[in-house]
Amino acid sequence: MKNQGRYLPKVVLLGRKNSGKSTLLNALYGKRRSITAEMPGQTRDILEVEVERDGLHFCIVDMPGLDMDPEEPLGKKIIDRSLEYLKKANLVFLMLSVPAPRHEDYFFLDLMRKKEYSSKPVIFVVNKADNPSQDSQILPEFYQIGLTHCIPVSALGRRNLKLLLQKAVELLPSLKAPARTTEETSKGNNITNEQLAVKTSKMPSIVSPKILISPKNQEPPLEKASSTVCIALVGKTNAGKSTLFNYILRQERSLVSEIPCTTRDYVEATLEYKGKHLHLRDTAGIRRSSVLRSLDNQTDFYSFAHTKRAIQKSEIVVHLMDPLVGLTELDKKICSLAQGLKKAVLFAVSKWDSFQEDKIWKAKELKDRAYFLFPHLQKLPIVFCSGKNGEGVSSLLENCIEMSQRMKIRIPVSELNSSLKKWRELAPESGRRLKISYVTQTSEKVPSFLFFVNDESLAPSSLPLYLENCVRKQYHLAGLPIQIRIRKKR
């Protein structure tokens, strides 16, 4: 986020299902951030997005449609969470739609008259007003029931968005003002968790070998890491991503349930941990590839697309696996997806609280089984954690920070070529004499190394992988994407 530790005014989109809340969020944000579909009720989580446009800077919040049956799965939990969050709103866009108010809309009108919400400024957004010539016929229908500040818009057609924001500034001038520090705001509006570093330092760490840490006299110099470490939590459905996300934030930002595919869009938040800003993204659970390729199910299709986008926007990918289910072919594909996008990957065995005894033995058994089924995991750091009681969470976050620093590693040429002498002795043989004469680290986004040989056509196909493993082991680059190139020396 651009304002870590600073507070932005919250503009909450409220209204019935399929009134266009998600479409309006996408229109104001300028990109497709929230999932939209013809089927109502797609939004389940509370989605916050930082918006900068037309000289304004604020946080827009997409809420689930609250006109749902409390008896339906997750219904009561979604409603309760949303009503509690509504108390944090600084301004409410109450979404209506043409041609006239519906009976569901009266629920929201009554809601905003309640004591907890009556002091909040409200703009009545009459959505799907695509034709300006019909405004004079449409708006009276809404004014007749006592509404004020009605703005006809077309979220899909981007109509009257500037007019909507102008009215918003009139009711809430702080949209135009610089972001305030969290100390200047009321308690509950701070989305960062300033006490996390103190609390997580007391968490027990279970089977968390310091895979990435080498003796000080062997560590190559690290460049200064950027102030923000972007982390995406990925995995299959019900792998424990949302539970872990909520535990780290110390608030229920993501909806948690035993029902698969509870999270449909990625939810993000920023916190401070031991002097570092961590930007976390909780993503939708990935289902089998046959479902992902089905365009008939728009929700699954866009959920996967948004999960992939969250991975692309992140620096570190934490791949969570449910130990009660075990490693599957889909886990391998998820891991390969992240590595194919050149992301650092940390493998996390979640729900570690499920095992009460012999955890060290169980961890060894799980690792041995995982290495047998997927040998590529031996390149990744593995941590064991629980989003319920916090076991291993501090180790997970510290590993992510360490991996972020290692992504910016710069190894002196002299040190690389000193190591090359040892690597050459064990290099795979080729039919003719291959000579690796020199290596240097090139300047790219990921650790990249260029090896010069007498003739690249003599290099066996296994050579790049061998050299990658040598570099990874020598310089403690577990989990990081490494690029190896071989070129003929001129």
C-alpha positions as CSV (number, residue, x, y, z in Angstrom):
1,M,0.0,0.0,0.0
2,K,1.2,3.5,-0.5
3,N,0.3,4.7,2.9
4,Q,1.4,2.0,5.3
5,G,0.4,3.0,8.9
6,R,-1.7,5.9,7.6
7,Y,-5.5,6.1,7.6
8,L,-7.6,6.7,4.5
9,P,-11.3,7.6,4.7
10,K,-13.5,4.6,4.1
11,V,-16.3,4.9,1.5
12,V,-18.5,1.8,1.9
13,L,-20.7,0.4,-0.9
14,L,-23.9,-0.8,0.6
15,G,-27.0,-2.3,-1.1
16,R,-28.9,-5.4,-2.2
17,K,-27.4,-8.2,-4.2
18,N,-26.7,-7.4,-7.9
19,S,-27.2,-3.7,-7.5
20,G,-23.8,-3.0,-9.1
21,K,-21.6,-2.5,-6.0
22,S,-18.7,-4.5,-7.4
23,T,-19.0,-2.9,-10.8
24,L,-18.9,0.6,-9.3
25,L,-15.8,-0.4,-7.3
26,N,-14.1,-1.5,-10.5
27,A,-15.1,1.7,-12.2
28,L,-13.7,3.9,-9.5
29,Y,-10.6,1.8,-9.1
30,G,-10.0,1.8,-12.9
31,K,-9.3,-1.9,-13.1
32,R,-11.3,-5.2,-12.7
33,R,-10.6,-5.8,-9.0
34,S,-13.9,-7.2,-7.7
35,I,-15.6,-10.2,-9.3
36,T,-18.8,-9.3,-11.1
37,A,-21.3,-11.7,-12.7
38,E,-25.0,-11.9,-13.6
39,M,-25.6,-14.3,-10.8
40,P,-26.3,-12.3,-7.6
41,G,-24.4,-12.8,-4.3
42,Q,-20.9,-13.2,-5.7
43,T,-19.2,-11.0,-3.1
44,R,-18.7,-12.7,0.3
45,D,-15.7,-11.0,1.8
46,I,-15.3,-7.3,2.6
47,L,-13.0,-6.0,-0.1
48,E,-11.0,-2.9,0.5
49,V,-9.3,-1.1,-2.4
50,E,-7.2,2.1,-2.2
51,V,-8.3,4.6,-4.9
52,E,-6.4,7.7,-6.1
53,R,-8.1,9.7,-8.8
54,D,-9.2,13.3,-9.6
55,G,-7.2,14.6,-6.7
56,L,-8.9,12.3,-4.2
57,H,-7.4,9.6,-2.0
58,F,-9.6,7.2,-0.2
59,C,-10.4,3.5,0.5
60,I,-13.5,2.1,-1.2
61,V,-15.1,-0.9,0.4
62,D,-17.2,-3.5,-1.4
63,M,-19.7,-5.1,0.9
64,P,-21.7,-8.3,0.3
65,G,-25.4,-7.8,-0.5
66,L,-27.1,-8.0,2.9
67,D,-30.5,-9.0,1.6
68,M,-29.7,-12.7,2.0
69,D,-31.4,-15.3,4.0
70,P,-29.7,-15.7,7.4
71,E,-30.5,-19.4,7.2
72,E,-28.5,-20.0,4.1
73,P,-24.9,-21.2,4.4
74,L,-22.7,-18.4,5.7
75,G,-25.6,-16.0,5.6
76,K,-25.7,-14.9,9.2
77,K,-22.0,-14.8,9.5
78,I,-21.7,-12.6,6.4
79,I,-24.4,-10.2,7.6
80,D,-23.0,-9.9,11.1
81,R,-19.5,-9.2,9.9
82,S,-20.7,-6.6,7.4
83,L,-22.9,-4.7,9.9
84,E,-20.0,-4.6,12.3
85,Y,-17.7,-3.2,9.6
86,L,-20.3,-0.7,8.5
87,K,-19.7,1.1,11.8
88,K,-16.2,2.0,10.5
89,A,-17.6,3.8,7.4
90,N,-16.9,7.5,6.9
91,L,-19.3,7.7,4.0
92,V,-21.9,5.3,2.6
93,F,-22.8,4.9,-1.1
94,L,-26.2,3.2,-0.8
95,M,-26.7,1.4,-4.1
96,L,-30.1,1.5,-5.8
97,S,-31.0,0.8,-9.4
98,V,-33.5,1.9,-12.1
99,P,-36.3,2.1,-12.7
100,A,-37.6,2.5,-9.1
101,P,-36.9,1.5,-5.5
102,R,-37.5,-2.2,-4.8
103,H,-38.9,-3.7,-1.6
104,E,-35.4,-5.0,-0.6
105,D,-34.1,-1.4,-0.7
106,Y,-36.3,-0.4,2.2
107,F,-34.3,-2.7,4.5
108,F,-31.2,-0.6,3.9
109,L,-33.1,2.7,4.3
110,D,-34.3,1.5,7.7
111,L,-30.8,0.2,8.5
112,M,-29.2,3.7,8.0
113,R,-31.8,5.2,10.3
114,K,-30.7,3.1,13.2
115,K,-28.7,4.8,16.0
116,E,-25.4,3.1,15.1
117,Y,-25.4,4.4,11.5
118,S,-27.7,7.5,11.5
119,S,-24.8,9.9,11.9
120,K,-23.0,8.7,8.7
121,P,-23.3,10.7,5.5
122,V,-25.1,8.8,2.8
123,I,-25.3,9.3,-1.0
124,F,-28.0,7.4,-2.8
125,V,-26.5,6.0,-6.0
126,V,-29.1,5.2,-8.6
127,N,-27.2,2.7,-10.8
128,K,-27.8,1.4,-14.3
129,A,-29.0,4.8,-15.4
130,D,-27.5,4.4,-18.8
131,N,-29.6,7.0,-20.7
132,P,-29.3,10.6,-19.5
133,S,-32.5,11.6,-21.2
134,Q,-34.5,9.4,-18.8
135,D,-33.1,11.0,-15.6
136,S,-36.1,13.3,-15.3
137,Q,-38.4,10.3,-15.3
138,I,-36.3,8.1,-13.0
139,L,-35.2,10.3,-10.2
140,P,-38.7,11.4,-9.0
141,E,-39.5,7.7,-8.2
142,F,-36.6,7.9,-5.6
143,Y,-37.3,11.4,-4.3
144,Q,-40.9,10.5,-3.6
145,I,-39.8,8.1,-0.8
146,G,-37.8,10.8,0.9
147,L,-34.3,10.3,-0.5
148,T,-31.8,13.1,-0.9
149,H,-28.4,13.3,-2.6
150,C,-29.5,11.0,-5.4
151,I,-26.9,10.6,-8.2
152,P,-27.8,8.7,-11.4
153,V,-24.8,6.7,-12.6
154,S,-23.9,3.9,-14.9
155,A,-21.1,1.9,-13.2
156,L,-20.8,-0.2,-16.3
157,G,-20.8,2.8,-18.7
158,R,-18.6,5.0,-16.3
159,R,-21.3,7.7,-16.4
160,N,-21.4,10.5,-13.8
161,L,-18.5,9.1,-11.7
162,K,-17.0,12.6,-11.4
163,L,-20.3,14.0,-10.3
164,L,-20.6,11.2,-7.7
165,L,-17.1,12.0,-6.3
166,Q,-17.9,15.8,-6.3
167,K,-20.9,15.1,-4.1
168,A,-18.8,12.8,-1.9
169,V,-16.2,15.6,-1.3
170,E,-19.0,17.9,-0.3
171,L,-20.2,15.5,2.4
172,L,-16.7,14.3,3.4
173,P,-14.0,16.9,2.7
174,S,-11.3,14.6,4.1
175,L,-11.4,12.6,0.8
176,K,-9.4,15.4,-0.6
177,A,-7.1,16.0,2.4
178,P,-3.8,14.2,2.9
179,A,-4.1,10.8,4.6
180,R,-4.0,11.1,8.4
181,T,-1.8,9.1,10.7
182,T,-3.4,6.3,12.6
183,E,-2.9,8.2,15.9
184,E,-5.3,10.9,14.6
185,T,-8.1,8.5,14.0
186,S,-10.4,6.6,16.3
187,K,-9.4,3.2,17.6
188,G,-11.0,0.6,15.3
189,N,-10.2,2.4,12.0
190,N,-6.5,1.3,12.1
191,I,-6.1,-1.5,9.6
192,T,-2.5,-2.1,10.6
193,N,-1.6,-4.2,13.6
194,E,1.1,-2.3,15.5
195,Q,1.3,-4.8,18.3
196,L,1.8,-7.8,16.1
197,A,5.6,-7.8,16.5
198,V,5.3,-8.0,20.2
199,K,2.6,-10.7,20.2
200,T,4.1,-13.0,17.5
201,S,7.5,-12.9,19.2
202,K,5.9,-14.9,22.0
203,M,4.5,-17.5,19.6
204,P,5.9,-21.0,19.9
205,S,7.9,-22.1,16.8
206,I,7.4,-25.8,15.8
207,V,9.9,-27.5,13.5
208,S,11.2,-24.3,11.9
209,P,14.7,-25.0,10.8
210,K,16.5,-21.8,9.7
211,I,16.9,-23.0,6.2
212,L,17.7,-19.6,4.8
213,I,20.2,-18.5,7.4
214,S,23.9,-19.2,6.9
215,P,26.9,-18.5,9.2
216,K,27.7,-14.8,9.1
217,N,31.2,-15.3,7.7
218,Q,29.7,-17.1,4.7
219,E,26.9,-14.7,3.9
220,P,27.3,-12.6,0.8
221,P,26.3,-8.9,1.1
222,L,22.6,-8.2,0.8
223,E,21.2,-5.1,-0.7
224,K,18.9,-3.0,1.4
225,A,15.4,-4.6,1.1
226,S,12.4,-2.5,0.0
227,S,10.2,-1.2,2.8
228,T,7.3,-3.5,1.9
229,V,7.3,-7.3,1.5
230,C,4.3,-8.4,-0.6
231,I,3.1,-11.9,0.3
232,A,0.3,-14.0,-1.3
233,L,-1.3,-16.9,0.5
234,V,-2.2,-19.6,-2.0
235,G,-3.4,-23.2,-2.0
236,K,-6.3,-25.5,-2.6
237,T,-9.7,-24.9,-1.1
238,N,-9.9,-25.2,2.7
239,A,-6.1,-25.2,3.1
240,G,-6.3,-22.7,6.0
241,K,-5.4,-19.5,4.1
242,S,-8.1,-17.3,5.5
243,T,-7.6,-18.6,9.1
244,L,-3.9,-17.8,8.9
245,F,-4.6,-14.4,7.3
246,N,-7.1,-13.4,10.0
247,Y,-4.7,-14.6,12.8
248,I,-1.8,-12.5,11.5
249,L,-4.0,-9.4,11.2
250,R,-5.8,-10.1,14.6
251,Q,-9.1,-9.3,13.0
252,E,-11.6,-11.3,10.9
253,R,-11.0,-9.8,7.5
254,S,-11.5,-13.0,5.5
255,L,-14.6,-15.1,5.9
256,V,-13.7,-18.5,7.3
257,S,-15.9,-21.6,7.0
258,E,-15.7,-25.4,6.5
259,I,-17.6,-24.8,3.2
260,P,-15.2,-25.0,0.3
261,C,-14.6,-21.9,-1.9
262,T,-15.7,-19.4,0.8
263,T,-13.1,-16.9,-0.4
264,R,-13.9,-15.9,-4.0
265,D,-11.7,-12.8,-4.5
266,Y,-8.4,-12.0,-2.9
267,V,-8.5,-9.8,0.2
268,E,-5.5,-7.7,1.1
269,A,-4.2,-5.7,4.1
270,T,-0.9,-4.2,5.3
271,L,0.7,-4.6,8.7
272,E,4.0,-3.8,10.4
273,Y,6.1,-6.6,11.7
274,K,9.5,-6.1,13.3
275,G,10.2,-2.8,11.4
276,K,9.0,-4.2,8.0
277,H,5.7,-3.5,6.2
278,L,4.1,-6.7,5.1
279,H,1.3,-6.6,2.5
280,L,-0.7,-9.8,2.7
281,R,-3.1,-11.1,0.1
282,D,-5.5,-13.9,1.0
283,T,-6.5,-15.6,-2.3
284,A,-9.4,-17.8,-3.4
285,G,-8.8,-21.6,-3.0
286,I,-7.8,-23.2,-6.3
287,R,-9.8,-26.2,-7.5
288,R,-9.0,-28.9,-10.0
289,S,-7.8,-27.7,-13.4
290,S,-10.8,-29.0,-15.2
291,V,-13.0,-26.6,-13.2
292,L,-10.6,-23.7,-13.8
293,R,-10.9,-24.1,-17.5
294,S,-14.6,-24.1,-17.5
295,L,-16.0,-20.8,-18.7
296,D,-19.5,-21.9,-17.7
297,N,-18.7,-21.1,-14.1
298,Q,-17.8,-17.5,-14.1
299,T,-17.1,-17.3,-10.4
300,D,-14.5,-20.1,-10.5
301,F,-13.0,-18.6,-13.7
302,Y,-12.6,-15.1,-12.3
303,S,-11.5,-16.4,-8.8
304,F,-8.6,-18.2,-10.4
305,A,-7.8,-15.2,-12.6
306,H,-7.7,-12.9,-9.5
307,T,-5.6,-15.5,-7.6
308,K,-3.1,-15.5,-10.5
309,R,-3.1,-11.7,-10.5
310,A,-2.4,-11.7,-6.7
311,I,0.6,-14.0,-7.3
312,Q,1.9,-11.7,-10.0
313,K,1.6,-8.7,-7.8
314,S,3.4,-10.4,-4.9
315,E,7.0,-11.0,-4.2
316,I,6.7,-14.1,-1.9
317,V,4.1,-16.9,-2.4
318,V,3.2,-18.9,0.7
319,H,1.8,-22.2,-0.6
320,L,-0.3,-23.8,2.2
321,M,-1.0,-27.5,2.3
322,D,-3.6,-29.2,4.5
323,P,-1.7,-32.1,6.2
324,L,-5.0,-33.9,6.8
325,V,-5.4,-34.3,3.0
326,G,-1.8,-34.6,2.0
327,L,0.1,-33.5,-1.1
328,T,-1.9,-33.8,-4.3
329,E,-1.3,-33.3,-8.0
330,L,-3.1,-30.0,-7.7
331,D,-0.6,-28.8,-5.1
332,K,2.2,-29.6,-7.6
333,K,0.4,-27.5,-10.2
334,I,-0.1,-24.6,-7.8
335,C,3.5,-24.6,-6.8
336,S,4.6,-24.8,-10.5
337,L,2.3,-21.9,-11.3
338,A,4.1,-19.7,-8.7
339,Q,7.5,-20.8,-9.8
340,G,6.6,-20.2,-13.5
341,L,5.8,-16.6,-12.6
342,K,9.3,-16.2,-11.1
343,K,8.1,-15.8,-7.5
344,A,9.9,-16.9,-4.3
345,V,7.9,-19.8,-2.8
346,L,7.6,-20.9,0.8
347,F,5.8,-24.2,1.5
348,A,3.7,-24.1,4.6
349,V,2.0,-27.1,6.2
350,S,-1.0,-25.5,7.8
351,K,-3.5,-26.7,10.5
352,W,-0.5,-27.9,12.6
353,D,-2.7,-27.6,15.7
354,S,-4.5,-30.8,14.5
355,F,-1.6,-32.8,15.8
356,Q,-1.1,-32.8,19.5
357,E,1.7,-35.4,20.1
358,D,4.9,-36.4,18.4
359,K,5.0,-33.3,16.2
360,I,8.7,-33.6,15.4
361,W,8.2,-37.2,14.2
362,K,5.1,-36.2,12.3
363,A,6.9,-33.3,10.6
364,K,9.7,-35.6,9.5
365,E,7.1,-38.1,8.1
366,L,5.2,-35.4,6.2
367,K,8.4,-33.9,4.7
368,D,9.7,-37.3,3.7
369,R,6.4,-38.2,2.1
370,A,6.2,-34.8,0.3
371,Y,9.8,-35.1,-1.0
372,F,9.0,-38.6,-2.3
373,L,5.9,-37.4,-4.2
374,F,7.3,-34.1,-5.3
375,P,11.2,-34.0,-5.2
376,H,11.1,-30.4,-6.3
377,L,10.0,-29.4,-2.8
378,Q,13.5,-30.0,-1.6
379,K,14.4,-26.6,-3.1
380,L,11.8,-24.8,-0.9
381,P,11.8,-23.8,2.7
382,I,9.1,-25.7,4.7
383,V,7.4,-24.3,7.8
384,F,4.7,-25.8,10.0
385,C,2.1,-23.4,11.2
386,S,-1.4,-23.0,12.5
387,G,-3.8,-20.0,12.0
388,K,-5.8,-21.1,15.1
389,N,-3.1,-21.0,17.8
390,G,-0.3,-19.2,16.1
391,E,2.3,-22.1,16.1
392,G,5.0,-21.3,13.6
393,V,3.5,-18.1,12.4
394,S,6.5,-16.0,13.5
395,S,8.8,-18.4,11.7
396,L,6.7,-18.1,8.6
397,L,6.9,-14.3,8.6
398,E,10.6,-14.2,9.4
399,N,11.3,-16.6,6.5
400,C,9.3,-14.3,4.1
401,I,11.3,-11.3,5.2
402,E,14.6,-13.2,4.8
403,M,13.5,-14.4,1.3
404,S,12.7,-10.9,0.3
405,Q,16.2,-9.8,1.3
406,R,17.8,-12.7,-0.5
407,M,15.9,-11.8,-3.7
408,K,18.2,-8.7,-3.9
409,I,21.4,-10.6,-3.2
410,R,24.6,-9.4,-5.0
411,I,27.4,-11.9,-5.0
412,P,30.9,-10.5,-5.8
413,V,32.4,-11.9,-9.1
414,S,35.5,-13.0,-7.3
415,E,33.5,-15.1,-4.8
416,L,31.4,-16.7,-7.6
417,N,34.4,-17.7,-9.6
418,S,36.1,-19.1,-6.5
419,S,33.1,-21.3,-6.0
420,L,33.1,-22.2,-9.7
421,K,36.4,-24.1,-9.3
422,K,34.6,-26.6,-6.9
423,W,31.5,-26.8,-9.1
424,R,33.5,-27.7,-12.2
425,E,35.0,-30.8,-10.6
426,L,31.5,-32.4,-10.1
427,A,29.9,-31.0,-13.3
428,P,28.1,-33.6,-15.5
429,E,30.3,-34.8,-18.3
430,S,29.7,-34.3,-22.0
431,G,30.9,-36.2,-25.0
432,R,33.5,-33.7,-25.8
433,R,35.5,-31.5,-23.5
434,L,33.3,-28.7,-22.0
435,K,35.1,-26.0,-20.2
436,I,33.3,-23.5,-17.9
437,S,35.6,-20.6,-17.7
438,Y,33.8,-17.8,-16.0
439,V,30.6,-16.8,-14.2
440,T,29.0,-13.5,-13.3
441,Q,25.7,-12.3,-11.8
442,T,23.7,-10.2,-14.1
443,S,21.5,-7.4,-13.0
444,E,17.8,-8.6,-13.2
445,K,14.7,-8.8,-11.0
446,V,15.6,-12.3,-9.8
447,P,19.0,-13.8,-9.0
448,S,20.4,-14.4,-12.5
449,F,23.8,-15.9,-13.4
450,L,25.6,-16.1,-16.7
451,F,28.2,-18.9,-17.2
452,F,30.7,-18.6,-20.1
453,V,31.8,-21.9,-21.8
454,N,34.1,-22.7,-24.7
455,D,31.1,-24.1,-26.7
456,E,27.5,-24.1,-25.4
457,S,26.6,-26.9,-27.8
458,L,28.7,-29.2,-25.6
459,A,26.7,-28.5,-22.5
460,P,24.6,-31.5,-21.5
461,S,20.9,-30.8,-20.8
462,S,21.4,-31.4,-17.1
463,L,24.0,-28.7,-16.7
464,P,21.7,-25.7,-16.0
465,L,19.9,-27.6,-13.3
466,Y,23.2,-28.7,-11.8
467,L,24.5,-25.2,-11.7
468,E,21.3,-23.9,-10.3
469,N,21.5,-26.4,-7.4
470,C,25.1,-25.4,-6.8
471,V,24.3,-21.7,-6.6
472,R,21.2,-22.3,-4.5
473,K,23.0,-24.5,-1.9
474,Q,26.2,-22.4,-1.8
475,Y,24.4,-19.1,-1.2
476,H,21.3,-20.2,0.7
477,L,18.7,-19.3,-1.9
478,A,16.1,-21.9,-0.9
479,G,12.7,-21.1,-2.5
480,L,13.9,-18.3,-4.8
481,P,13.6,-18.3,-8.5
482,I,17.1,-18.6,-10.1
483,Q,17.9,-18.0,-13.7
484,I,20.9,-19.8,-15.3
485,R,22.2,-18.9,-18.7
486,I,25.1,-20.5,-20.6
487,R,26.9,-18.6,-23.3
488,K,29.9,-19.2,-25.5
489,K,33.0,-17.1,-24.4
490,R,34.0,-14.7,-27.2
